[in-house]
Structure formats: structure tokens, C-alpha cells
Amino acid sequence: MKPVRLPAAATLALPRWALFALGLLYILPGLIGRDPWKNDDAASFGIMWTMAHGTWQDWLWPNIAGLSWPDEGPLAFWLGAAGIKLFGWLLGDVHAARIGTVAAFLLGVLSLWYATFHLGRRQDAQPLRLAFGGQPEPNDFGRTLADAAVLIYLGCLGLLLHSHETTPEALQVSMTAFLLYRTVRYVEKPSLRNAALSGLAIGLLTLTRGWITPVFMMLALFACTRFLAQPAIRAVRDLGAMIAVGGAVTALWLLPAQVLAPYHQQPLNAWLGWNWLQLDWPSLTSLKFLFRVGVWFFWPAWPFAGWAVWAWRRQRGVLHIVVPLAFVATGVLLTWFNPQPEQGQLLVLLPPLAVMAAFGLLTMKRGAINFIDWFSVMALTLCAAVIWMFWIAKLTGWPAQAAKNALKLVPGFNPELGWVAFFVALAATIGWFVLVHWRVSRRPSVLWRAVVLSSGGLILIWILLMTLFLPDVNYSKSYATVARQIADKLPANARCIESNVGPAQRASFAYYAQLPFVGVEGGRCDLLLLQDSIKVRDDREIQAQHRGKQWVLLWEGRRPADREERFRLYRRAD
């Protein structure tokens, strides 16, 4: 017996333009007008910028202005570098590099939509036929579920920041969604063609962030074929085809890199070594991390997904539960076996959770849906009001305590009124109240009504932050100002600079100040740029060869927003 009855009126699909506009409203704020932010975002941009302005060796041996970085995989960096090559002259290097981020996001959303659509239109997913007819058509039912899955995906808190960073993680979550879609198509209709396309997804995922995740995902795919009782011989044959295609795609980088040895380096050993560091015996610490962070990271998908498993527990072997559940279990194992899990590794769980959550909506009680709606309205409207209050306070000084708190994190920052940002934020706020009025006054029966406010409200909060407070965040997380200060103190005949600065700092200084850092193969330079902490009063953070009277201090400074970090520029005395 199927667990749900549903009239056709509940399967009204979102207009295509509305879904497309929602996606653009989600991804574009935070990509336009902001500087590369410290740590992963700036470091990844540095690799892309180095590739775009370097030689073929930089494309095969990823590095940040001479700092080797071959660990994860080059695909995300290739996309960003290609964007700089093609559109840097028009958009600027920073924005051109983010074209790949937008493309990856769109690929992920489309893959998620089509994966859910194909699962939703299957016969075993259809609601009960009504006594006098009026049940939805399979395609309409699939479209509505696909819309719901996308809305849930966009509403997940964990996706918000990571999807707007120029990093391999942003591409990895989209490639996971693409692999999920190809897995659905393969399990629906096993064939060598679908196996080869799944292998393509596996290869691209391997080039994005290593081979650990793809190997685990292949095991999940094979487990699906066993659970659905598909012939073992055919499953093994097709798995071999996937491995062959995935290996061929991965070889597009590793083979020429090994043969040509850019900078006399071969990335295979470094790449394999980084991958092996992601595996260890399962630990309670990793499991605690998963549950502690996952409670908010996967919200609002995980309650709906959990309910879906419970609601469909009697229908064993249904594709729309087996496939995403296998991917979720794989993602949990990946985190459990990782000795030092981080938030970016949890992203692979979001696409399958969103698919499961869409099917969980089918049997949610009206009271639960109304509770989620009102919680979303109250919480997100309150957050928006607080953001507006702090924005007004930082410009006017009233309320005084709010103004003090708003500026405490950005000491030395002088806030100014940006009219374009103000009107964009105002339009987004008005749009939010229109959406709430539509939901409350119309009381639509459509399936995705339970998540449209969660998604819309989260998009509102992000737009407000990326318009009203973008100058503040740039001031706090960008190294542009420090880079220009260093450039002003740089001798005119500077040939190269030795340095111990981190990846994000090196990328920012190379881009903003064109600092000539020493290359991958090293060398002896007359200039030295050091990064250390003001709290450390001795030279323990300085390497032995950089100590002594042979270095003359030219400049010392830091970002105003960071009270501990310090940079010093030296010239060799001899």
C-alpha cells in the first residue's frame, strides 16, 4: 500500500522562470562585488590566477604564485582559470574566475532536479489513485517533487557559504548531484551507455577533490544494484566500465603531469598522499562532529529526509528511497572514517538528503507543515529586522549600543551609504513580505508550500548581508589594503620575494600587489616577507635562515580587523 493520497491540485509545478530567477537570486549575491576572502576562497582564486597568467606547467602542477598546491585536484581551478582567460578582460579576473562557480551551481541544481523528477515519475512513487479520479499525472508529480527538492537544497544552511566560494568544495557538491542523477538513470535502465556516463561523473568528481569520495560512491552504486536484485554479472561488468571511464578522465591530468613533470615535479605522489590522509579508522570524535554540525548544516533537509525513510519503510526496494539513502550512508561513512572532518566534507550529503526530503513532504501532517512555515516566517523575519537595525545603526549611530557592536568587528572602518545596495536590499525585503502574504492569504495546497518560505527567507538574509554589509565583510576578510601597502614599500628593482605567508595571503598579495614571489623551484631572493603573530615576542615562528642582522626591516603592518596577524617586509643587507 502506498503511503499517500494526493490530488492533482497539490502538484502545481513552479514556473520555469520562477525557479531560474530563484537560482540566480541565490547564487549571484556574494559573487558580485566582493573581494577574495581569506583562507580557502582566496587560496583557490590564487591557483586559478596563477594558471591563467602562467605557463602550461602551472596547469599541470597547481600552485599559488610559486607555493605548490597539488593536493585536491585541478578541475575547479581549470574552470576558474579558463574563465579568467576568456572573460578576465571584460569582468576582471576575480569575477571571471567565478563564472565556473556559477556554472557548477547550475549543474548541481539541474542534476538534482532531474534526479528527483525521474524518481518521482516512477510507478512505485505514485500516490494512491483516488476513487473518483483526480490524482496527478506521473510527470506532473515528478516535476512538483523536483521543484520541492531544489527548494529544500537552496534552503540548506550548510550550502549557503560554501556554494559562493571559489573552491573545489563548491564543484564537489555539484558533481555529487550529477553522479546521483547518473546513478538514478543507470539503476532505472542498466546499460553500458548509462554506466559510461556514470563513469564520466566519477572521473570528474575524482579530478575535483580526490579519489576517496568517488570510490565510496561507486560502492554505494553497487550496493543499490544488489539491493534492487539486479543481475550480479551485469552489475560487475558495468562497474568495470565505470572504473575504466572514470580512470580515463582522471588520466587526462595525471598522465601528462607524470610524463612532462612540470617544474621537475610529479603530482601523483602528492595527490595520493593527500587522499590517504582523509582515511583512518572510524572514531567517536568524527561521529560527534557529524551530529554536532549536521544538526544545523543539513537543516531543513534532515527532518524531512528522516520522515521519508519512516513513511516509506514498508515499501522496500523503492528506488526513490534506496538510491539517495545509499548516498547518505556513504557520506556518513566518509565523515566517520575521516580523522579530521570539516564542514566542506559534509556537502556531499546535501543532494541525496534533498531528494529524500522531497519525498518526505508527501506524508507530512498539515500541523507540522504549518509549524515549519510559522517558524520560518518568525525566525527569518526577525533576522532580517536585526540586519536592517544594525545597518541603520552603523550609519546613524543610533541605537548607540547596536552601532558599537556593528563596528566593533571592523575597527577603523568608515561606513558609507551605497544607494544601489540599499535599493536591492529593499526590493528583496519587499519581495519577502509579498511571498509571506501569498503563503498566508492563498493557503496553497501545492506540495512545496512547506519549504518555499524557508528557501525564500534564507535567500533574503543572504541578499541583505551581501548588500548592506558587503563593504564591512570585504574590509574584514580581504588583504587588498595590506597588499597595496606592501607594494608601496617594495624597491623598484625587486626581482623575487621569499616568504612564509599562508596560501590566502600569498594569493592576495600576488594578485593585488603583483608581488614577485619566488617560484616553485625556489631560489635566493633579496627580499623577505614574513607573517607571524604579534603575541609571539621572540622569533620562534621565523625559520633559521631568515634570522639575523643580514635582514633590514622595510615595512611592518597588518589588517585593522585582525589584532594578532602581522606582516614584515625585509631587504637583505648584503
N, C-alpha and C positions, 0 to 999 in steps of 0.2 A: 504494500500500500504506500502510495506517495504521501509525503508529509505536508502537503499544502494544497489549498484551493485558492484560485486566483482568477478574478475577472479580467477581461481584456482591457478594461479602463485603467488597470494598475500597471500596464506595460507600455505606457506612453513614453516613447524614446525622446531624449533631448535632441533639439535641432542640431544639425552638424555644426552650424555656425556658432551656436552657443557653447558647444563642447570645445571647439577650436579656440574661441575667444577666451574661455576659461583657462585653457592651457597656456595661452600667451600671457594672460594676466598673472599666471603663476610663475612662469619662468623668466620673463623679461625684467621685472623689478629685481634688483640685486645683481643683474649682469650689466645694466646700462649705467654709466656714470660713476662706477666705483673703482678704486684702485685695487691692485692685487693685495690681498690681506695677508698678514704674517702667518707663517708656518705653511701648511700644505698647499694652500691656494697660490701663494707667491712662488713657492718652490717649483710647483708643476708648471706655472707660467714661465719660470726661468728656463726650464728644459725646452719648452716649445720655442721660446725666443732664441735660445742658443741654436737649436736646429735650423730655424728659419733664416738666421743670419750667419750660419756657419757652413761647414763643408759636409760632404757625404758621410764623413766619419762620425759627425755628431748625430746623424740619423740612425746609425747602427750602434753607437755607444752613447746612450743618453747621459748628458752631463749638464751641470748648471754653471755656465761660464768657467769651465775647467774642473769643476767638482764632480767626479764620477758619480752616476746615479743609475746603474743598470738593473736595479733590484726587481721592480714590479713587472714591467713590460712596456713596450713603446707605443702601443696603438693609440691611446688617448693623447700622447704627446705628438704623434704623427698628425692626428686630426687638427690639433691646435696649431702646429707649425704650418700645415697646409693652409689653414685659414689666414695666418699671417702673410704667407707668401702671396695668396690670391687677393686678399682684401685689406692687407695692412695699410696700403697707400690711401685707401678710402676711409676706413673706420679707425685707423690707429691699431697698433699691434695688440694692445690689451683687449679691445673689443673684438678684433678679428679672431683672436685665439678662442673667444667664447662662442664662435659660430659652431664649433664642434660640440660644445656643451649643449647648445640648443638642439642640434641635430640628434645627439644622444638621448636627450629628454623626449623628443618627439618619437624616436624609435621605441623607447620604453613604453610610452603611453599607447602607441598603436599596437605594439605587441601584446600588451596587457588586454587591450580592448578586444582584439581578435581572438586571443586565447579564451577569454570568458565567453565571447559570442559563440564560438564553436562548441564549447562545453554546454552552454545554455540552450542551444537549439537541438541537442540530442534528445532522443525519445525518453531516456531514463532520467532526464532532468525536468521533464514537463510536469506542470501541475495537474491535479485531477481534472478530468473532464466534468463539466457542470451538467446537471440533469437536463437543463433546457438550452444547453449550448452557451456561447458567450465567453468561453475560455480563450486565452490568447493563442495566436499562431506561433509555431516554433521560432520562426525568425524574429518576430516581434518580441517574444520572450527573451531570446538571446541578446537582442540589442539593448533591452532595458537592463538586463543583468550586466552587460558590458559597460553601459553608462555608469551603473552603480559602482562597479569595480574601479573605474577611473576616478570617480568622486572620492571613494574611500582612499585610494592611493594618494591623491593630491592632498587629502586631509591628514595624512600621517605626519606626526610631528618630526619623526626621525629623518624624513626625506627632505624637509624644508631647506636646511642649511647645506646639506651635502649635495643636493641637486644643483645648487647655484655656485658651487666651487669648481674651478678648472682643475679637476683632479681625476685620477683613474677610477676612484670610487663612484663618481657620477656616471661614468661609462659602464662600470661593472654592474650596477643595478639595472641599467637598461639592457645590457647583454644577457643578464639573468632572465629578464622578462622575455627577451627574444628566444632564448633557449626554452623557456616554459612554453611559449607558443609553438615552437617547432616540435617539442615533445608531445603536446596535445595533438598536433597534426599527425605525428608518427603513430601514436597509440591508437588514434582513430582509424588510420589507414596505413598499416605497416607496409613499407616498400623500400627498395633501395634508394629511390629518389628522396623520400622523406628522411631516411637515415642519413643520406649525404648532406641534406640541408641542416639536420641536427648537428652533424659533424662540423659544418661551417660555423654554426653558432658556438660550438665547443672550442674551435680553433680561435675565433675572435675573442672569446672570453679568456682563453689562455694568454693571448697577446696583450690583454688588458691588464690582468693582475695575477699572473702566475697560473700554475697547473693544478694547485691543490683544489680549488673550488670546482673546476671542470671535472676532475676525476671523481669527486664526491657526487656531482650532479649526474654523471654517467651511471654511477651505481644506483642513484635514485631512479633514473630512467629504466635501468634493467630491472629494478625491483617492481616497477609498475607493470612491466610485461609479465613477470612471474605472478603478481597478484591478480592480474586480469587473465591468467591462464592462457597466454599466447604460446604458440609452439616454441620450445626451447631452442631448437636448431636454428630457426629463422631469427630468433632474438639474438643469439650469439653471432650469427652471420652479419646482421645489421649493426650490432655493436662494433664488430670489427671494421665495418665500413665507416662508422662514425669516427673511430680512432684514426683510421687512415686519412680521412679528410681533415680532421682536426690537426693531426700531425703535419700534414702538408701545409696547412695555413700557418701553423707555428714556424715551420721551416723557412717561410718567406723572410723571417727576420734572423733566426738562429744560423741558418746555413751560410748566407753571405757574410754574417758577422764573424763566424768562425773561420771562414776561408780568407776574408780580406783583413781580418784583425785590425780594426780601426784603433789608432793610437797604440798599436802593438798590444792591444788588449783583446781578449776573447770573452764575451759576456756570459757564455753558457755556465761556467762555474759559479760566477757571482749570482746569476739568476737562480740557479738550482739551490745554492746555499741559502739565499733569502727565503725561498719557498720552504725548505726544510725547517727553517726557524719558526714557521707557522704551525708546525705539528709537534705535539708532545702527548704524554699520557693525560687522559682526562683528569681534571682537577675540580675540587669543590669551589675554588676561587673563581674559575671561569664560569661555572654554573650560577654562582651568586651574581656575577656581573650580568649575565644574561637576564636574570629575573629582575635585578635592581634597575637596570637601564631599560629593559624591554617593556616594563610597565608603561612608561611614557613614550618610548621610542616608537612602539607599534600602535599607539593609540591613534584613531579609534578602531583599527582593524581587528585587534586581537579579541575583543569581546564578541564581535560578530562571527569571527572565524571559529572560535571555540563553540559558540552556539550552533554553527553549521555542522560541526562534527557530531554534536549530541543529537541534533534534529534528524540527521541522515544516518544515524548509527545502525538502523535496521536494514538499510539498503546497501548491503555490502557489495563492493565491486563496481560502484558507480564512478564513472570517470571523473566527474567534477569534484569529487572528494579525494579519490585515490591519488591523482596526479599532483594537485597542489599540496596535499598532506605529505607526500613523499619529498617534495622540495622543502617544505617546512622542517621535516625531520632531519633532512640533510643539513640545512642551515644551522639547526640546533647542534648537531654533531660537530660541525665546523667550529663553532664557538667553543664547545666543550673541550675539543682537542687542541685548542689554541692556548699556548702558555700565557700570552699577554693579549687578551682580546681587547678590541677597541670598537668604537661606535661604527666606523666605516664597514667593519666586517658583518654587522647586523643588517646591512642594506639588502643583502641577497634574500632575506626573509620577507621583505615587503611585497614583491609581486605575488607570490603564492598566497600570502595572508590576505591580500586584497581580493583575489579570486574567491577564496573560501568565504570571506566576509560577505561578498555579494550574494552567495547562496544562503548565508545565514540570515540575511534580511527577509527571506521568503517567509519564515516562520516566527519572526519576532512579534511579540504581542503589541497591540496598539499602545498600551500603557508604557511599555519600555521605549517605544519609538518617541512618544510624546515627552518622556523624561529626558531622552537624549537631546531632543530638539530644544527644550527649555533650558537645559544645562548649557547647550551651545550658545543660545541667544544671550543668556545672562553672563556667562563667563567671558565670551568673546567681545560682547558689547562693553563690558566693564574694562577689559584690557584696552580696547580702542579708546575709551574715555580717558584712561590713565595716560596713554601715549599722547593724546591731544593736550591733556593738562600739563604734562612735563614739557611739551613743545612750547606752549604759551608761556610757561614759567621761565624757560631759559631765555626767551626773547624779551619778556617784560619785567622779569624779576619778581613776579607775583604768581602764586604764593611763594613766599621767601624760602621756606624750607624745601619746597619742590625744586625751585631754581638752584639752590645749593646742591641738592642731591644730583640734579641733572648734569651739572658742570663739574662735579667732584671727580668723575671718571675721565674727564678731558681737561686737565689743568692747562691754562694758557690759551684755551680755545675761545675764539670770538664768534659767537653765533650771529648769523645774518638771516634775514627773511628771503627765501627763494620762492618767487611767485609761481613758477612752473610746478615745483614740488608741492606747493600749497594747494594749487587747484587740482592736481592729480589726486592728492590725498583726500581733498574734499569730495571729489567725484566718486572715489572709491567708498567713502563713508556713506554718501547718499545712496549709492548702489546697494550697500549692505542693508540699509533700512527698507529699501524697496523690496529686496529679497525676503526680509523678515515679514513685511506686510503681506506679500504674496503667499508665503507659507501659512501665516496665521489666518488670513481672511478667506483664502480659497480652500484651505484644508485639502490639498490634493491627495488622491489615493495612489499616486504613482509609487512604484517600488523604491525609487531612490530618494524619496522625500526625507527619509531618516538621516541622510548623510549630506544633503545639499547645504544645510546651514553650517555644518562642521567644516566642510571644504571652503565655502564662501567666506566664513569668518576667519579662517586661517590665512586665506589669501589677503583679506582686508588688513590683518595685523602685519603681514609681511610688507604690503604696499606702504602702510604708514611708516614702518621702520625704515624702509629703503627710500623714502622721500623726505619725511620730516627730520630724520636723524641720520641720513646718509653722510652729510659732511662731518658729523661727530664721529661716526664709525670710521670713516676714512682717516680722520685725524688720529684716532686711537690705534688703528691697526695697520697703517701704511708707513713705509720707510721713505717715502718720497722726499720729505723735508730733510731728513738726515743725509740722504744721498746727495742732495744738492749742496748741502754744507760741506761735505767731503770734496765734492767736485771743485768748489771754490778754493780749497786749500791744496789742491793737487798741483805739483810742479808741472811746468809746461812740457818738460822733456820726459815725463813719466813713461816708462816702457812696460813695466808689469808690476803687479802688486801681489805679495804673499799675504795670506790671510787665514784666520781661524774662524771667521764668521760662519754662522749656520746657513743652511740651504736657502731659507726665505730671505735672509738679509743679503746673501750673495746675489740672488736673483734680482732683488730690488735695486741694489747698488749698481749692478751691471746694466740694468735697463734705464733707470732714471739718470744715472751719472756717467754711464759709459765707462766705468772703471775697468782698466785693462788687467783683470786678474790673471795670474799665472795659469797656464794651460794644464791639460790632463797629465801630461808627461813631466810636469814640474819644471823647476829652474831656479836660478838665483836672481832675486829682484832687489832693487834699491829702495823699495817702499814696502811698508808693512802695515796692514790694517788689523787691529786686534779687537776682539769682543770679549768682555768679561763682566763681572758683577761689581757694582760699587761697594757691596757689603764685604767683598773679599779684599783685605787690605794688603796682602802680600802678592807675589807673582806666581802662585801655585797653578793658576789657570793658563799661564804662558809657557809655551814649550821652551826647552833649554836653549835652542839656537836663536831664540828671539829675545833673550835676556842680555843685559849688559849695557855698557856705555857706548857701544857701537851704533845705537839707535837714538835718534834725536826726535823728540816729540814735535809734531807739526800742528796737530789739532786734537781736541777731545770734545765729545758731545754725546747726546742721547736723545731719544724721543721724549717729549714732555710728558706723555701719557705713561711712560714706564720709568719708575723711580729706581730700578735696580740695574737695568741694562746700560752698559757703557761701551762706547767705541773710541779707539785712539788710533790716530794715523802717525806713523813714524817714517823717518828717512834714514837710510844707512849713512853713518858718519864718514866711513872710509870710502 
